[in-house]
Amino acid sequence: RQLRTDFAENRLELWYQPQLILETGKVIGAEALLRWRTADGKFISPAVFIPLAEYSGLIIEIGDWVINEACKQIKSLETKGFDDVGISVNVSIPQFRRENFIDSIIEATEVHQVPANKLELEITESVLMDEPQVIIDALVKVKEKGISIALDDFGTGYSSLSYLQKLPLDRLKVDRAFVNDIAKPGQSIIADTIINLGKQMNLKVIAEGIEDIDQENHLKLQGCHEVQGFYYAKPMPADEFLAYLSKHN
């Protein structure tokens, strides 16, 4: 009930975690992350409220809001000269089950007049494994409109390599679970395999959860394309993200 009330009163916020080209440090985008700040100024963890939103069905409305906020942010960045910066948003199973979900995304890019390729949908393995063909068909439709698609959490669940070839992907994300110990002897084999697999499939590969220079150096040696993590920047409100861009790009 509180989530529904606070959402109606605009207490949900989108924060942005910068994504950078590993070799140059140039910011090429950001992952949009939901934050819930209650009336008393405290934050409730997404690990708590995202499952609540999915269970209650509110995730459909929140998901629409996120897509539109991301498009507004892309437009805002464009007007300030950052027209090469994209925004990535996470999408969930209930959203895909909705009949007009894909049309609503395409409509959002048109209403806000933003280039479709500046918006990226980030899906997880769990989304894909729910109803693989339904998801693949929906993503093909999205891809035809120029919207980018990234696969997150690859290798953390019941992944099927056969689906990788069917998905119209642009980016493969190396999960933080495989990045944590990447600089330790014998601990990098899964991350290295995912990076090489992505390159073989002509996909951009982005690693998340980088927290120190040793991890960065290993990823450079492997030829990983892009990175995000606390080593570069934590998620931040829109105005701070703009300031970060002004400083780094």
ABEGO torsion letter per residue (X at the ends): XAAAAAAAAGABBBBBBBBBBAAAGBBAEBBBBBBBBBAAGBBBBAAAAAAAAAAAGAAAAAAAAAAAAAAAAAAAAAAAGBAABBBBBBBBAAAAABAAAAAAAAAAAAAAGBBAAABBBBBBAAAAAABAAAAAAAAAAAAAAGBBBBBBGBGABBBBAAAAAABBBABBBBBAAAAAAAABBGAAAAAAAAAAAAAAAGBBBBBBGBABAAAAAAAAAAGBABBBEAAABBBBBAAAAAAAAAAAX
